[in-house]
Amino acid sequence: MSDEQTPSGSAEPGSPSGGPQPEEIRFFGTTWLHHDGGYGLRRAGVAVGSLALAAAGAVVLRFAFQGLEIAAVGPFVGILVVAGFAICSALAFRRTWDGFRHRPDPAAQSAADKSAQSLMLIGFIGSLLAYFCRSLIEAPGEKLHRAEYAAARERCERRRGARTGNPAAKKPRPKKRR
């Protein structure tokens, strides 16, 4: 978010356009608005990058699993580790995917949300795969940002339409005689 914007996406009084400004998306800036400025290349880069990072993470996890096999901890621990990473990856995928569709309610954030950060860290592969899948469709979060930007523009237009001018410049009305 730039310094000119408020969290709602509307511009501050000193901004040049006087209307709402599009919120920036990580890796895309504001190119998502008109799909210009290398938008397609950026989407391809995000897709390839997130898939490559997910593959690299899987290789690292494979090395960790081989370490468990070398330590001869037994099949039960191996199954627990694989199941734990699979569940955490699925939860991280879902949480990341939902983050592209709607913003989390700041009032609803609790200790449970903060404890879920460790699940997201363990399930980083799922989060990266969510980025990959979403970047095949659009810039991750573009639909959410586009809807918020359209709503902010509509609110701005309604406010402008409701105003009839500068109230200080109005001529005084003549008083009615009885």
BALOBA-1460 file (C-alpha; in Angstrom, 3 decimals):
// residues 178
<rec num="1" residu="m" x="0.000" y="0.000" z="0.000"/>
<rec num="2" residu="s" x="1.435" y="3.368" z="-0.922"/>
<rec num="3" residu="d" x="1.725" y="6.322" z="1.423"/>
<rec num="4" residu="e" x="-1.079" y="8.161" z="-0.414"/>
<rec num="5" residu="q" x="-3.719" y="5.515" z="0.269"/>
<rec num="6" residu="t" x="-5.896" y="4.799" z="3.209"/>
<rec num="7" residu="p" x="-6.694" y="1.156" z="4.038"/>
<rec num="8" residu="s" x="-10.035" y="1.445" z="2.250"/>
<rec num="9" residu="g" x="-8.246" y="2.209" z="-1.002"/>
<rec num="10" residu="s" x="-9.438" y="5.789" z="-1.285"/>
<rec num="11" residu="a" x="-7.011" y="8.568" z="-1.894"/>
<rec num="12" residu="e" x="-5.960" y="11.099" z="0.688"/>
<rec num="13" residu="p" x="-7.120" y="14.686" z="0.141"/>
<rec num="14" residu="g" x="-3.765" y="15.724" z="-1.321"/>
<rec num="15" residu="s" x="-3.603" y="13.015" z="-3.992"/>
<rec num="16" residu="p" x="-3.570" y="14.152" z="-7.606"/>
<rec num="17" residu="s" x="-6.681" y="12.331" z="-8.846"/>
<rec num="18" residu="g" x="-8.932" y="12.994" z="-5.867"/>
<rec num="19" residu="g" x="-10.585" y="9.583" z="-6.277"/>
<rec num="20" residu="p" x="-9.795" y="6.081" z="-5.104"/>
<rec num="21" residu="q" x="-6.424" y="4.645" z="-6.050"/>
<rec num="22" residu="p" x="-5.932" y="0.953" z="-6.867"/>
<rec num="23" residu="e" x="-4.151" y="-1.001" z="-4.162"/>
<rec num="24" residu="e" x="-0.882" y="-2.626" z="-5.139"/>
<rec num="25" residu="i" x="-0.536" y="-6.402" z="-5.324"/>
<rec num="26" residu="r" x="2.769" y="-8.051" z="-4.437"/>
<rec num="27" residu="f" x="4.892" y="-8.627" z="-7.587"/>
<rec num="28" residu="f" x="2.331" y="-6.789" z="-9.748"/>
<rec num="29" residu="g" x="2.020" y="-3.264" z="-8.396"/>
<rec num="30" residu="t" x="-1.020" y="-1.730" z="-10.060"/>
<rec num="31" residu="t" x="-0.516" y="-3.452" z="-13.431"/>
<rec num="32" residu="w" x="-3.461" y="-5.722" z="-12.572"/>
<rec num="33" residu="l" x="-5.881" y="-2.864" z="-13.188"/>
<rec num="34" residu="h" x="-5.387" y="-2.575" z="-16.959"/>
<rec num="35" residu="h" x="-3.184" y="-5.675" z="-17.493"/>
<rec num="36" residu="d" x="-0.351" y="-3.479" z="-18.721"/>
<rec num="37" residu="g" x="3.312" y="-3.015" z="-17.795"/>
<rec num="38" residu="g" x="4.362" y="-6.617" z="-18.298"/>
<rec num="39" residu="y" x="1.369" y="-8.112" z="-16.488"/>
<rec num="40" residu="g" x="1.473" y="-11.343" z="-18.481"/>
<rec num="41" residu="l" x="5.184" y="-11.807" z="-17.914"/>
<rec num="42" residu="r" x="4.778" y="-11.103" z="-14.220"/>
<rec num="43" residu="r" x="2.008" y="-13.701" z="-13.962"/>
<rec num="44" residu="a" x="4.172" y="-16.243" z="-15.751"/>
<rec num="45" residu="g" x="7.086" y="-15.367" z="-13.480"/>
<rec num="46" residu="v" x="4.977" y="-15.797" z="-10.345"/>
<rec num="47" residu="a" x="3.662" y="-19.135" z="-11.620"/>
<rec num="48" residu="v" x="7.114" y="-20.476" z="-12.516"/>
<rec num="49" residu="g" x="8.719" y="-19.061" z="-9.374"/>
<rec num="50" residu="s" x="6.140" y="-20.448" z="-6.974"/>
<rec num="51" residu="l" x="6.221" y="-23.870" z="-8.648"/>
<rec num="52" residu="a" x="10.032" y="-23.913" z="-8.560"/>
<rec num="53" residu="l" x="10.067" y="-22.935" z="-4.882"/>
<rec num="54" residu="a" x="7.476" y="-25.629" z="-4.097"/>
<rec num="55" residu="a" x="9.626" y="-28.218" z="-5.890"/>
<rec num="56" residu="a" x="12.731" y="-27.043" z="-4.021"/>
<rec num="57" residu="g" x="10.800" y="-27.273" z="-0.746"/>
<rec num="58" residu="a" x="9.715" y="-30.813" z="-1.604"/>
<rec num="59" residu="v" x="13.347" y="-31.766" z="-2.219"/>
<rec num="60" residu="v" x="14.355" y="-30.324" z="1.155"/>
<rec num="61" residu="l" x="11.523" y="-32.248" z="2.835"/>
<rec num="62" residu="r" x="12.674" y="-35.400" z="1.041"/>
<rec num="63" residu="f" x="16.171" y="-34.932" z="2.500"/>
<rec num="64" residu="a" x="14.627" y="-34.509" z="5.944"/>
<rec num="65" residu="f" x="12.610" y="-37.679" z="5.477"/>
<rec num="66" residu="q" x="15.749" y="-39.551" z="4.380"/>
<rec num="67" residu="g" x="17.363" y="-38.367" z="7.587"/>
<rec num="68" residu="l" x="14.538" y="-39.962" z="9.528"/>
<rec num="69" residu="e" x="15.041" y="-43.204" z="7.587"/>
<rec num="70" residu="i" x="18.762" y="-43.156" z="8.355"/>
<rec num="71" residu="a" x="17.987" y="-42.600" z="12.033"/>
<rec num="72" residu="a" x="15.759" y="-45.700" z="11.893"/>
<rec num="73" residu="v" x="12.953" y="-44.094" z="13.885"/>
<rec num="74" residu="g" x="10.434" y="-46.602" z="12.581"/>
<rec num="75" residu="p" x="7.527" y="-46.518" z="10.166"/>
<rec num="76" residu="f" x="5.080" y="-44.945" z="12.634"/>
<rec num="77" residu="v" x="7.133" y="-41.753" z="12.965"/>
<rec num="78" residu="g" x="7.628" y="-41.634" z="9.197"/>
<rec num="79" residu="i" x="3.890" y="-41.874" z="8.629"/>
<rec num="80" residu="l" x="3.255" y="-39.169" z="11.231"/>
<rec num="81" residu="v" x="5.755" y="-36.825" z="9.571"/>
<rec num="82" residu="v" x="4.329" y="-37.349" z="6.089"/>
<rec num="83" residu="a" x="0.746" y="-36.999" z="7.337"/>
<rec num="84" residu="g" x="1.654" y="-33.881" z="9.325"/>
<rec num="85" residu="f" x="3.234" y="-32.154" z="6.333"/>
<rec num="86" residu="a" x="0.349" y="-33.207" z="4.075"/>
<rec num="87" residu="i" x="-2.294" y="-31.873" z="6.475"/>
<rec num="88" residu="c" x="-0.387" y="-28.637" z="7.103"/>
<rec num="89" residu="s" x="0.102" y="-28.156" z="3.355"/>
<rec num="90" residu="a" x="-3.604" y="-28.686" z="2.710"/>
<rec num="91" residu="l" x="-4.529" y="-26.203" z="5.447"/>
<rec num="92" residu="a" x="-2.007" y="-23.663" z="4.159"/>
<rec num="93" residu="f" x="-3.320" y="-24.062" z="0.606"/>
<rec num="94" residu="r" x="-6.894" y="-23.458" z="1.740"/>
<rec num="95" residu="r" x="-5.978" y="-20.506" z="3.935"/>
<rec num="96" residu="t" x="-3.923" y="-18.871" z="1.175"/>
<rec num="97" residu="w" x="-6.632" y="-19.524" z="-1.427"/>
<rec num="98" residu="d" x="-9.291" y="-17.985" z="0.838"/>
<rec num="99" residu="g" x="-7.023" y="-14.968" z="1.308"/>
<rec num="100" residu="f" x="-7.278" y="-14.339" z="-2.433"/>
<rec num="101" residu="r" x="-11.082" y="-14.276" z="-2.242"/>
<rec num="102" residu="h" x="-11.769" y="-12.173" z="0.855"/>
<rec num="103" residu="r" x="-9.870" y="-10.229" z="3.458"/>
<rec num="104" residu="p" x="-9.744" y="-11.625" z="6.964"/>
<rec num="105" residu="d" x="-11.838" y="-9.707" z="9.469"/>
<rec num="106" residu="p" x="-9.394" y="-7.872" z="11.763"/>
<rec num="107" residu="a" x="-11.889" y="-8.033" z="14.632"/>
<rec num="108" residu="a" x="-12.150" y="-11.810" z="14.299"/>
<rec num="109" residu="q" x="-8.420" y="-12.420" z="14.478"/>
<rec num="110" residu="s" x="-7.637" y="-14.209" z="17.670"/>
<rec num="111" residu="a" x="-4.963" y="-16.306" z="19.280"/>
<rec num="112" residu="a" x="-6.112" y="-19.215" z="17.112"/>
<rec num="113" residu="d" x="-5.260" y="-17.238" z="13.966"/>
<rec num="114" residu="k" x="-1.845" y="-16.422" z="15.338"/>
<rec num="115" residu="s" x="-1.193" y="-20.039" z="16.241"/>
<rec num="116" residu="a" x="-2.121" y="-21.028" z="12.682"/>
<rec num="117" residu="q" x="1.009" y="-19.235" z="11.504"/>
<rec num="118" residu="s" x="3.065" y="-22.253" z="12.516"/>
<rec num="119" residu="l" x="0.800" y="-24.456" z="10.381"/>
<rec num="120" residu="m" x="1.376" y="-22.082" z="7.474"/>
<rec num="121" residu="l" x="5.119" y="-22.308" z="8.011"/>
<rec num="122" residu="i" x="5.087" y="-26.099" z="8.076"/>
<rec num="123" residu="g" x="2.724" y="-26.243" z="5.089"/>
<rec num="124" residu="f" x="4.643" y="-23.732" z="2.983"/>
<rec num="125" residu="i" x="4.419" y="-26.020" z="-0.038"/>
<rec num="126" residu="g" x="0.630" y="-25.761" z="-0.002"/>
<rec num="127" residu="s" x="0.821" y="-21.988" z="0.151"/>
<rec num="128" residu="l" x="3.234" y="-21.906" z="-2.788"/>
<rec num="129" residu="l" x="0.993" y="-24.239" z="-4.769"/>
<rec num="130" residu="a" x="-1.960" y="-21.927" z="-4.093"/>
<rec num="131" residu="y" x="0.075" y="-19.056" z="-5.537"/>
<rec num="132" residu="f" x="0.904" y="-21.205" z="-8.564"/>
<rec num="133" residu="c" x="-2.709" y="-22.240" z="-9.193"/>
<rec num="134" residu="r" x="-4.069" y="-18.733" z="-8.719"/>
<rec num="135" residu="s" x="-1.455" y="-17.174" z="-10.994"/>
<rec num="136" residu="l" x="-2.663" y="-19.456" z="-13.801"/>
<rec num="137" residu="i" x="-6.073" y="-17.760" z="-13.522"/>
<rec num="138" residu="e" x="-5.159" y="-14.183" z="-12.552"/>
<rec num="139" residu="a" x="-2.775" y="-12.219" z="-10.396"/>
<rec num="140" residu="p" x="-3.162" y="-13.647" z="-6.885"/>
<rec num="141" residu="g" x="-5.763" y="-11.448" z="-5.195"/>
<rec num="142" residu="e" x="-6.724" y="-9.549" z="-8.363"/>
<rec num="143" residu="k" x="-10.424" y="-10.404" z="-8.171"/>
<rec num="144" residu="l" x="-10.631" y="-9.223" z="-4.565"/>
<rec num="145" residu="h" x="-8.740" y="-5.999" z="-5.284"/>
<rec num="146" residu="r" x="-10.806" y="-5.343" z="-8.427"/>
<rec num="147" residu="a" x="-14.080" y="-5.714" z="-6.497"/>
<rec num="148" residu="e" x="-12.849" y="-3.437" z="-3.685"/>
<rec num="149" residu="y" x="-11.608" y="-0.852" z="-6.199"/>
<rec num="150" residu="a" x="-14.930" y="-0.898" z="-8.098"/>
<rec num="151" residu="a" x="-16.845" y="-0.464" z="-4.830"/>
<rec num="152" residu="a" x="-14.583" y="2.432" z="-3.801"/>
<rec num="153" residu="r" x="-15.084" y="4.102" z="-7.191"/>
<rec num="154" residu="e" x="-18.844" y="3.696" z="-6.922"/>
<rec num="155" residu="r" x="-18.865" y="5.206" z="-3.418"/>
<rec num="156" residu="c" x="-16.760" y="8.103" z="-4.671"/>
<rec num="157" residu="e" x="-19.095" y="8.717" z="-7.611"/>
<rec num="158" residu="r" x="-22.152" y="8.628" z="-5.333"/>
<rec num="159" residu="r" x="-20.543" y="11.139" z="-2.982"/>
<rec num="160" residu="r" x="-19.638" y="13.403" z="-5.892"/>
<rec num="161" residu="g" x="-23.131" y="13.108" z="-7.370"/>
<rec num="162" residu="a" x="-24.748" y="13.947" z="-4.047"/>
<rec num="163" residu="r" x="-22.786" y="17.173" z="-3.771"/>
<rec num="164" residu="t" x="-24.178" y="20.131" z="-5.690"/>
<rec num="165" residu="g" x="-21.271" y="22.469" z="-5.245"/>
<rec num="166" residu="n" x="-19.537" y="24.553" z="-2.675"/>
<rec num="167" residu="p" x="-22.034" y="25.447" z="0.066"/>
<rec num="168" residu="a" x="-20.020" y="28.539" z="0.982"/>
<rec num="169" residu="a" x="-20.432" y="29.926" z="-2.529"/>
<rec num="170" residu="k" x="-24.220" y="29.672" z="-2.513"/>
<rec num="171" residu="k" x="-26.168" y="32.874" z="-2.610"/>
<rec num="172" residu="p" x="-28.328" y="33.550" z="0.406"/>
<rec num="173" residu="r" x="-32.010" y="32.835" z="-0.151"/>
<rec num="174" residu="p" x="-34.381" y="35.720" z="0.185"/>
<rec num="175" residu="k" x="-36.469" y="35.602" z="3.318"/>
<rec num="176" residu="k" x="-40.106" y="34.794" z="2.924"/>
<rec num="177" residu="r" x="-42.585" y="37.478" z="3.845"/>
<rec num="178" residu="r" x="-45.639" y="36.541" z="5.776"/>
